[in-house]
Amino acid sequence: MEPINDKFIEMVTAKAEVDLRISDFAPVSMLNVPTHEISRSKFPAIDYHNHLDAQNPGEVLQIMDDCGIEKCVNITMQTGEKAFEIHRKFKDSSPDRFETYAWFDWTDLDSENFWQKSVERLEKYVEAGFCGIKIWKDLGLTLREKNGELLRVDDERLAPFFEKAGVLNFPVMFHISDPDAFFLPIDRFNERFEELAAHPDWGFYPSHFSKDELLMQRDSIFKRHPKTTFVCAHLAEKSENLAYVTQLLDENPNVFVDIGARTAELGRQPYTAREFFLKYSDRILFGTDLVPEIEMYRLHFRFLETADEYFDYPSHASRQGRWQIYGIYLPDDVLQKVYRENALKLLKR
């Protein structure tokens, strides 16, 4: 075998983009595998997790009709009278196609009788026809007491609120953390480096709290209030570890999970994910947490309904990581529950 000479090395180097930035790297897969384009969900679907405040109801309805989405749940991020205006905007547009989740209001946290007022607000949301209320990650991460200490997720002063939600059969959704990678250094070992480099404010490293501690506080609430229905958004913030979510659901029959913005994690562990969906088909909610678009919905359908290999996952403008996903080809009875029936159980209070 002849040694590689300098001329050959020079020729190969000239052809390669040796200074290519990783952000510009967009490889085209050479795989030749079956593909299935699913234009509409196999069964009518309810998107149980979305944020539509800035959307035009008529335009969203057109996308829903094109894709087979029966109903969409808008989790408003507004509080006060603005939240009621958003609720009316979508209900007036199409009463049977939109529902609204309220957003927990912390604006007057330091005011007198705040905790009792939170219970009273809850009652007003129920009376107005909202379908649930969401507690976001400012609880545990940024909200502070007057003395400067972080407000704990499991603060006992919230107990009357959770108890009242149980009495009124009003689901409480939790999103109090973020992906595991967001709690790690933004370095060459972080699998979501590009996403976090573009949005460094999304990262929580270094911090004086841990994700495990936040989840431990949240999970203790489920056990303290067994008569209250809870929805853990984003696979309980542990889509990277379905064994954790399995234990959570086993120990807490009052907990549901949604899959919003987590097909990227689920689709790269298709064997484990499929087993999880089959086992907990009665407790998983279809949700997207992505701007309503036809292609976005169709990628979800492809993930849930087909055995396709190595395809794009639905995502925000910035992809979560450099990987592709695989379909989990769920059977019809499971699809019906995940797409629609589980959501109806919560919507028909």
Secondary structure per residue as TSV (DSSP state, phi and psi in degrees):
chain	resnum	aa	ss	phi	psi
A	1	M	-	360.0	128.5
A	2	E	-	-77.5	141.3
A	3	P	-	-65.5	149.4
A	4	I	-	-71.2	123.3
A	5	N	-	-92.4	168.8
A	6	D	H	-62.8	-33.9
A	7	K	H	-65.2	-39.8
A	8	F	H	-65.3	-44.4
A	9	I	H	-60.3	-42.0
A	10	E	H	-63.4	-40.4
A	11	M	H	-65.8	-44.8
A	12	V	H	-66.1	-42.5
A	13	T	H	-62.8	-36.7
A	14	A	H	-65.3	-31.6
A	15	K	H	-79.9	-25.8
A	16	A	S	-89.7	145.0
A	17	E	-	-85.2	80.5
A	18	V	T	-68.1	-20.2
A	19	D	T	-103.0	20.2
A	20	L	-	-62.2	128.6
A	21	R	-	-77.0	145.3
A	22	I	G	-62.1	-31.1
A	23	S	G	-68.1	-20.4
A	24	D	G	-96.2	-4.4
A	25	F	-	-76.1	116.2
A	26	A	-	-136.3	73.0
A	27	P	-	-65.7	144.5
A	28	V	-	-100.7	123.4
A	29	S	-	-63.5	138.2
A	30	M	-	-94.4	1.5
A	31	L	-	-65.5	141.9
A	32	N	-	-119.0	90.5
A	33	V	-	-129.1	159.4
A	34	P	-	-61.2	143.0
A	35	T	-	-129.7	147.1
A	36	H	-	-131.9	118.1
A	37	E	-	-92.2	113.8
A	38	I	-	-100.9	109.0
A	39	S	-	-81.2	-31.3
A	40	R	S	-135.3	148.5
A	41	S	-	-61.5	145.0
A	42	K	S	-60.8	-31.0
A	43	F	S	-130.6	155.7
A	44	P	-	-53.3	136.6
A	45	A	E	-119.8	150.1
A	46	I	E	-116.2	117.2
A	47	D	E	-82.0	100.8
A	48	Y	E	-84.4	-4.1
A	49	H	E	-143.2	101.1
A	50	N	E	-150.6	167.8
A	51	H	-	-128.4	106.4
A	52	L	-	-114.0	7.1
A	53	D	T	-49.5	-41.5
A	54	A	T	-90.3	1.8
A	55	Q	S	-93.5	156.1
A	56	N	-	-86.9	120.6
A	57	P	H	-54.5	-41.4
A	58	G	H	-62.7	-41.0
A	59	E	H	-68.7	-38.3
A	60	V	H	-65.2	-41.1
A	61	L	H	-59.2	-39.0
A	62	Q	H	-62.8	-42.7
A	63	I	H	-65.1	-42.3
A	64	M	H	-59.5	-44.6
A	65	D	H	-63.4	-40.6
A	66	D	H	-65.8	-28.4
A	67	C	H	-107.1	-5.5
A	68	G	T	86.3	22.8
A	69	I	E	-86.3	113.6
A	70	E	E	-72.5	-40.1
A	71	K	E	-151.3	149.6
A	72	C	E	-129.4	131.5
A	73	V	E	-97.0	116.0
A	74	N	E	-91.2	120.4
A	75	I	E	-92.4	97.8
A	76	T	-	-66.7	147.0
A	77	M	-	-107.5	15.9
A	78	Q	-	-99.0	155.9
A	79	T	-	-127.4	174.0
A	80	G	H	64.8	-152.9
A	81	E	H	-62.3	-29.5
A	82	K	H	-60.9	-35.7
A	83	A	H	-63.8	-40.1
A	84	F	H	-69.1	-33.4
A	85	E	H	-65.1	-43.0
A	86	I	H	-61.6	-44.7
A	87	H	H	-57.9	-46.2
A	88	R	H	-67.5	-36.8
A	89	K	H	-57.6	-45.9
A	90	F	H	-78.3	-36.4
A	91	K	H	-66.6	-40.5
A	92	D	H	-65.9	-31.6
A	93	S	H	-69.0	-46.4
A	94	S	-	-161.0	93.3
A	95	P	T	-57.1	-32.1
A	96	D	T	-92.0	-5.1
A	97	R	T	-109.4	-14.2
A	98	F	E	-128.4	140.8
A	99	E	E	-127.8	162.0
A	100	T	E	-130.9	131.2
A	101	Y	E	-93.4	137.4
A	102	A	E	-80.2	166.0
A	103	W	E	-118.1	127.0
A	104	F	-	-60.7	131.4
A	105	D	-	-99.3	113.1
A	106	W	-	-106.3	8.4
A	107	T	T	-59.6	-30.6
A	108	D	T	-115.2	40.4
A	109	L	T	-53.5	-36.9
A	110	D	T	-86.8	1.9
A	111	S	S	-80.0	162.5
A	112	E	T	-68.3	139.5
A	113	N	T	62.6	28.7
A	114	F	H	-57.0	-43.5
A	115	W	H	-66.5	-38.7
A	116	Q	H	-68.8	-38.6
A	117	K	H	-62.7	-32.0
A	118	S	H	-65.0	-37.1
A	119	V	H	-66.7	-41.2
A	120	E	H	-65.7	-38.4
A	121	R	H	-62.1	-41.8
A	122	L	H	-56.6	-45.5
A	123	E	H	-62.1	-36.6
A	124	K	H	-68.3	-37.5
A	125	Y	H	-63.2	-42.9
A	126	V	H	-62.5	-46.5
A	127	E	H	-60.7	-35.2
A	128	A	H	-80.0	-10.6
A	129	G	T	99.6	13.5
A	130	F	-	-65.4	160.1
A	131	C	-	-110.0	1.8
A	132	G	E	170.0	179.2
A	133	I	E	-140.0	142.3
A	134	K	E	-111.1	137.3
A	135	I	E	-109.5	122.5
A	136	W	-	-98.2	177.9
A	137	K	T	-75.8	-1.8
A	138	D	H	-63.3	-29.0
A	139	L	H	-72.0	120.0
A	140	G	H	97.6	-23.7
A	141	L	H	-110.8	-38.7
A	142	T	T	-131.5	-27.3
A	143	L	-	-68.6	132.5
A	144	R	B	-127.7	151.7
A	145	E	-	-73.0	172.3
A	146	K	T	-59.9	-30.5
A	147	N	T	-82.7	2.7
A	148	G	S	93.7	-7.5
A	149	E	-	-77.5	144.7
A	150	L	B	-64.1	139.0
A	151	L	-	-74.6	126.5
A	152	R	-	-74.7	147.0
A	153	V	T	-61.4	-37.0
A	154	D	T	-97.4	27.4
A	155	D	-	-54.5	128.2
A	156	E	G	-63.1	-21.0
A	157	R	G	-69.7	-13.4
A	158	L	G	-83.8	-9.5
A	159	A	H	-56.0	-45.6
A	160	P	H	-60.4	-33.7
A	161	F	H	-63.6	-48.6
A	162	F	H	-65.8	-37.8
A	163	E	H	-64.6	-43.0
A	164	K	H	-63.3	-40.0
A	165	A	H	-59.9	-37.5
A	166	G	H	-66.7	-43.6
A	167	V	H	-61.2	-40.3
A	168	L	T	-85.8	-0.6
A	169	N	T	54.6	49.4
A	170	F	-	-115.6	108.3
A	171	P	-	-60.9	143.0
A	172	V	E	-114.3	121.9
A	173	M	E	-98.1	139.0
A	174	F	E	-115.5	134.7
A	175	H	-	-142.2	90.7
A	176	I	-	-119.1	13.7
A	177	S	-	-151.6	-168.5
A	178	D	-	-147.2	179.4
A	179	P	-	-55.0	151.4
A	180	D	G	-52.9	-39.9
A	181	A	G	-62.3	-23.4
A	182	F	G	-71.9	-14.1
A	183	F	G	-102.9	12.1
A	184	L	S	-115.3	162.9
A	185	P	-	-57.7	145.1
A	186	I	S	-86.3	83.6
A	187	D	S	-137.0	-170.0
A	188	R	T	-68.9	-12.3
A	189	F	T	-92.7	-10.2
A	190	N	-	-81.8	120.2
A	191	E	T	-66.9	-15.1
A	192	R	T	-113.3	35.4
A	193	F	H	-56.4	-47.8
A	194	E	H	-63.1	-41.5
A	195	E	H	-63.4	-45.5
A	196	L	H	-74.1	-31.6
A	197	A	H	-65.2	-34.3
A	198	A	H	-77.3	-26.7
A	199	H	-	-133.6	67.5
A	200	P	G	-61.4	-22.4
A	201	D	G	-70.7	-11.4
A	202	W	G	-78.0	-18.7
A	203	G	-	-82.1	151.2
A	204	F	-	-118.2	16.4
A	205	Y	-	-105.7	135.9
A	206	P	S	-81.8	156.7
A	207	S	-	-148.7	164.8
A	208	H	S	-91.7	6.0
A	209	F	S	-126.4	158.5
A	210	S	-	-116.9	154.2
A	211	K	H	-62.3	-40.8
A	212	D	H	-58.4	-40.0
A	213	E	H	-67.7	-42.0
A	214	L	H	-60.4	-44.7
A	215	L	H	-68.6	-35.5
A	216	M	H	-62.7	-42.6
A	217	Q	H	-63.1	-45.1
A	218	R	H	-61.4	-46.6
A	219	D	H	-64.1	-29.9
A	220	S	H	-65.2	-27.9
A	221	I	H	-66.0	-38.9
A	222	F	H	-61.0	-37.5
A	223	K	H	-75.1	-33.2
A	224	R	H	-72.7	-23.4
A	225	H	-	-127.8	67.8
A	226	P	T	-67.2	-17.1
A	227	K	T	-92.3	0.5
A	228	T	S	-101.4	136.8
A	229	T	-	-88.0	127.0
A	230	F	E	-117.3	143.5
A	231	V	E	-117.1	119.4
A	232	C	E	-92.1	110.0
A	233	A	H	-66.7	153.8
A	234	H	H	57.4	47.9
A	235	L	H	53.5	42.7
A	236	A	H	61.4	25.2
A	237	E	T	62.5	21.7
A	238	K	-	-138.0	43.5
A	239	S	T	-66.0	-17.5
A	240	E	T	-76.4	-14.0
A	241	N	-	-140.5	83.2
A	242	L	H	-69.9	-17.4
A	243	A	H	-63.9	-37.5
A	244	Y	H	-63.8	-46.8
A	245	V	H	-65.2	-36.0
A	246	T	H	-59.1	-47.9
A	247	Q	H	-64.3	-39.6
A	248	L	H	-59.6	-46.5
A	249	L	H	-70.4	-36.3
A	250	D	H	-62.5	-39.0
A	251	E	H	-85.5	-15.1
A	252	N	-	-135.0	88.7
A	253	P	T	-66.4	-9.3
A	254	N	T	-91.1	9.2
A	255	V	E	-112.2	133.6
A	256	F	E	-111.9	162.4
A	257	V	E	-130.0	149.2
A	258	D	E	-113.6	163.2
A	259	I	-	-104.5	15.3
A	260	G	T	-51.8	125.5
A	261	A	T	56.7	32.0
A	262	R	-	-130.3	13.1
A	263	T	H	-65.8	-24.3
A	264	A	H	-62.0	-37.6
A	265	E	H	-81.1	-43.7
A	266	L	H	-64.2	-40.6
A	267	G	T	-74.1	-11.4
A	268	R	T	-100.0	4.5
A	269	Q	S	-131.7	59.0
A	270	P	H	-63.0	-33.7
A	271	Y	H	-67.6	-48.7
A	272	T	H	-65.4	-41.7
A	273	A	H	-64.1	-43.0
A	274	R	H	-62.6	-43.5
A	275	E	H	-60.5	-39.7
A	276	F	H	-63.5	-45.5
A	277	F	H	-63.6	-39.4
A	278	L	H	-66.7	-39.1
A	279	K	H	-73.8	-37.9
A	280	Y	T	-114.6	38.1
A	281	S	T	-61.7	-21.5
A	282	D	T	-86.0	-3.7
A	283	R	T	-130.0	7.8
A	284	I	E	-107.7	133.1
A	285	L	E	-111.1	134.9
A	286	F	-	-74.0	124.3
A	287	G	-	-153.5	154.3
A	288	T	-	-116.7	-38.9
A	289	D	-	55.3	33.2
A	290	L	S	-134.4	150.6
A	291	V	-	-53.9	128.7
A	292	P	-	-58.6	117.3
A	293	E	-	-145.2	148.5
A	294	I	H	-60.0	-48.5
A	295	E	H	-64.1	-35.3
A	296	M	H	-60.2	-48.3
A	297	Y	H	-64.1	-41.3
A	298	R	H	-65.9	-32.0
A	299	L	H	-67.7	-35.8
A	300	H	H	-62.5	-45.5
A	301	F	H	-61.8	-40.8
A	302	R	H	-63.1	-39.9
A	303	F	H	-64.0	-45.0
A	304	L	H	-79.6	-31.0
A	305	E	H	-105.3	-18.7
A	306	T	-	-117.7	169.9
A	307	A	-	-105.6	25.2
A	308	D	-	-60.8	152.7
A	309	E	-	-117.4	140.6
A	310	Y	S	55.7	67.8
A	311	F	B	-132.3	168.9
A	312	D	-	-64.3	145.4
A	313	Y	-	-99.4	151.0
A	314	P	-	-67.9	138.1
A	315	S	-	-154.0	170.4
A	316	H	-	-70.2	-176.8
A	317	A	S	-55.5	-39.0
A	318	S	S	-98.2	122.6
A	319	R	-	-66.5	154.2
A	320	Q	S	-79.1	-32.5
A	321	G	S	-170.0	168.5
A	322	R	S	-88.9	72.9
A	323	W	-	-149.9	167.7
A	324	Q	-	-116.8	174.8
A	325	I	B	-125.1	171.5
A	326	Y	-	-129.9	145.5
A	327	G	-	-75.1	156.7
A	328	I	-	-116.4	7.8
A	329	Y	-	33.7	65.1
A	330	L	-	-71.2	145.0
A	331	P	-	-68.8	161.4
A	332	D	H	-57.8	-41.7
A	333	D	H	-64.5	-34.8
A	334	V	H	-73.6	-42.0
A	335	L	H	-57.3	-43.7
A	336	Q	H	-61.1	-39.9
A	337	K	I	-68.8	-47.2
A	338	V	I	-68.0	-44.8
A	339	Y	I	-65.8	-39.0
A	340	R	I	-141.8	-50.5
A	341	E	I	-64.7	-38.5
A	342	N	H	-65.3	-39.6
A	343	A	H	-64.8	-40.0
A	344	L	H	-61.9	-33.2
A	345	K	H	-60.1	-36.3
A	346	L	H	-84.6	-32.1
A	347	L	H	-77.2	-29.7
A	348	K	-	-91.1	76.2
A	349	R	-	-67.3	360.0
